[in-house]
Amino acid sequence: MLILMFIIAAAVFTSIAIHYTVLRFSFHWSARSEWPAQIVFGSVISLVLLAHSLEVIVFGLGHYATVELAALGTIEGQFSGDVREYIYFSFVSYTSLGLGDIYPHGMVRLLTGIEALTGLIMIGWSASFTYLFMNKHWERPDT
């Protein structure tokens, strides 16, 4: 159980660090950028999507470590055990999509639940950042 708590803490804190770093970089870079607004907005959104993807990979590796290395549960269904399938499962969990073709058993369920909660928070953080970013940088017509 202690190893699972370590894996969960490492995945959550790494995700927060990735997200914070990418959003902070995006904010400061966009404020100094002289590129057209469409390129800046597209770049910022692309960086946010990259951050989410990296966070999913972190959790996918956490699932791999929990199941394959620590033997604290299994992932069943249409699942071969390939690292790419752990990352796919992580995408489904992080976004709370929950397709049901792959599902966890045992202690790994705790990591899956924390990942869904973390994903919700990170997606909300991205939405808030995007709103504030657009509000600050969007050119409004004079009325």
Secondary structure by P-SEA (a helix, b strand, c coil): caaaaaaaaaaaaaaaaaaaaaaaaaaaaaaaccccaaaaaaaaaaaaaaaaaaaaaaaaaaaaaaccccccccccccccccaaaaaaaaaaaaaccccccccccccaaaaaaaaaaaaaaaaaaaaaaaaaaaaaccccccc
